[in-house]
């Protein structure tokens, strides 16, 4: 059950082997967490169903309705990010997101999805193609504009984490199987060949 809730294997092992581990208490907690997860999923499914009807022209939707159920305040990979880049960097990114209105969060989510979809279209080609690098530059610019400062080295490491952390891989590959690997390779090429220029432009 811990695995289903997104806990990494290392953390699950620590919990189970802890002298303070109480199986009954753990099951009660897991039930509460699973119920909350089900509530979020049900809400997201409702939003998806409405979006399909909206695209068919059956109903109208506000921007807020389009992103109902998508919670920007929760990041299942936040712990991993804190371990890799420190609390200060993550806290700054969270502060930026927290300052956005719901409408602005919707615009940001829409832009992120546009880039994901564009890269998914290109994933069977070369990650160093002009088209792929243009899309990756858009991703690099979006991250730096909304989530803090990403040096070329950090950007490259983030791409690697898209593949190393199955939570990232599963999320990204929803747009197309193999997209996470393609993004890793494209981000690495961008960082190695164009990143220095981009970093200088920000100084």
C-alpha positions in Angstrom: 0.0 0.0 0.0 2.9 2.4 0.7 4.1 1.8 -2.8 0.7 2.6 -4.3 0.8 5.9 -2.3 4.1 6.9 -4.0 6.6 6.1 -1.2 10.0 5.2 -2.5 11.2 1.7 -1.6 14.0 3.0 0.6 11.4 5.0 2.7 9.1 2.0 2.9 11.9 -0.1 4.3 12.7 2.5 6.9 9.1 2.7 8.0 8.6 -1.1 8.3 11.8 -1.7 10.1 11.3 1.1 12.6 10.9 -0.1 16.2 7.9 2.3 16.5 6.1 0.7 13.5 2.5 -0.2 14.4 0.8 -2.2 11.6 -2.7 -1.3 12.7 -2.0 2.4 12.9 -0.2 2.2 9.6 -3.2 0.6 7.9 -5.5 3.2 9.3 -3.2 6.0 8.0 -2.9 4.3 4.6 -6.7 4.0 4.3 -7.1 7.7 4.9 -4.4 8.5 2.4 -5.9 6.1 -0.2 -9.4 7.7 0.3 -7.9 11.1 -0.3 -6.1 9.8 -3.4 -9.3 8.3 -4.7 -11.1 11.6 -4.1 -8.5 13.5 -6.1 -8.6 10.9 -8.9 -12.4 11.0 -9.1 -12.2 14.8 -9.4 -9.6 14.6 -12.1 -11.7 12.0 -14.0 -14.7 14.2 -13.7 -12.6 17.1 -15.1 -11.3 14.9 -18.0 -14.9 13.7 -18.8 -16.1 17.3 -18.9 -13.1 18.3 -21.1 -14.0 15.6 -23.6 -17.5 16.9 -23.7 -16.2 20.5 -24.1 -14.0 19.5 -27.0 -17.0 17.9 -28.6 -18.8 21.1 -28.3 -21.4 19.7 -25.9 -20.7 22.0 -23.0 -18.7 25.2 -22.1 -16.0 25.2 -19.5 -14.3 28.0 -17.6 -10.5 27.9 -17.2 -10.9 27.1 -13.5 -13.1 24.1 -14.4 -10.5 22.8 -16.8 -8.0 22.4 -14.0 -10.2 21.3 -11.2 -8.6 18.5 -9.3 -5.1 19.4 -10.4 -3.4 20.6 -7.2 -0.2 22.6 -7.7 0.4 22.7 -4.0 1.2 19.0 -3.9 4.3 17.7 -5.5 5.0 13.9 -5.0 8.6 14.4 -6.0 9.3 17.3 -3.6 11.3 15.2 -1.1 13.6 14.0 -3.9 14.0 17.6 -5.1 14.9 18.8 -1.6 17.5 16.0 -1.3 19.1 16.9 -4.6 19.0 20.7 -4.6 18.3 21.8 -1.0 15.4 23.3 0.8 16.0 26.9 -0.2 15.6 26.2 -4.0 12.5 24.2 -3.5 11.0 26.7 -1.1 11.6 29.5 -3.6 9.9 27.5 -6.3 6.9 26.7 -4.1 6.6 30.4 -3.1 6.5 31.4 -6.8 3.7 28.9 -7.5 1.9 29.8 -4.3 1.8 33.5 -5.5 0.0 32.5 -8.7 -3.8 32.9 -9.0 -5.8 29.9 -10.0 -6.2 31.3 -13.5 -2.4 31.9 -13.8 -1.8 28.3 -12.6 -4.2 27.1 -15.3 -2.3 29.1 -17.9 1.0 27.6 -16.7 -0.3 24.1 -16.7 -1.6 24.6 -20.2 1.7 25.9 -21.4 3.6 22.9 -19.8 1.2 20.5 -21.4 1.7 22.2 -24.8 5.5 21.6 -24.5 5.0 18.0 -23.4 2.7 17.3 -26.4 5.2 19.0 -28.8 8.1 16.9 -27.5 5.9 13.8 -27.6 5.4 14.4 -31.3 9.1 14.6 -31.8 10.2 11.8 -29.6 10.8 9.3 -32.4 13.3 11.6 -34.0 16.7 12.9 -32.8 16.9 14.7 -29.5 19.4 17.1 -31.0 17.3 18.1 -34.0 16.5 21.8 -34.3 12.8 21.1 -33.6 13.5 19.2 -30.4 16.0 21.7 -29.2 13.6 24.6 -29.8 11.0 22.7 -27.7 13.6 22.0 -25.0 14.6 25.6 -24.9 11.0 26.5 -24.3 11.0 24.0 -21.4 14.2 25.5 -20.0 12.8 29.1 -20.2 9.5 28.0 -18.6 11.3 26.4 -15.7 13.5 29.4 -15.1 10.6 31.8 -15.4 8.4 29.9 -12.9 10.3 27.5 -10.7 13.5 29.2 -9.8 17.0 29.4 -11.4 18.1 26.3 -13.3 21.7 26.3 -14.3 22.6 24.1 -17.3 24.0 21.5 -14.9 20.9 21.4 -12.8 18.7 21.3 -16.0 20.7 18.3 -17.2 20.4 16.6 -13.8 16.7 17.2 -13.8 16.4 15.4 -17.2 18.3 12.4 -15.7 15.8 12.4 -12.8 13.0 12.1 -15.3 14.3 8.7 -16.1 15.8 7.6 -12.7 12.6 8.4 -10.7 9.7 6.3 -11.9 7.2 8.8 -10.6 8.5 11.4 -13.1 8.8 8.8 -15.8 5.2 7.6 -15.3 3.9 11.1 -15.3 5.8 12.3 -18.4 5.2 9.1 -20.4 1.5 9.7 -20.2 2.1 12.1 -23.1 3.8 9.3 -25.1 5.8 6.2 -24.2 9.5 6.9 -24.1 9.1 10.7 -23.7 11.0 10.8 -20.4 14.1 9.2 -22.0 13.8 11.6 -25.1 13.6 14.6 -22.8 16.6 13.5 -20.8 18.7 13.2 -23.9 17.4 16.4 -25.4 18.0 18.3 -22.1 21.5 16.9 -21.8 22.4 18.0 -25.4 20.9 21.4 -24.7 22.9 21.8 -21.5 26.1 20.7 -23.0 25.8 22.7 -26.2 23.6 25.7 -25.5 23.3 26.0 -21.8 26.3 28.1 -21.2 25.0 30.7 -23.6 21.6 30.7 -22.0 23.1 31.1 -18.5 25.2 34.1 -19.7 22.1 35.7 -21.1 20.5 35.6 -17.7 23.4 37.4 -16.0 
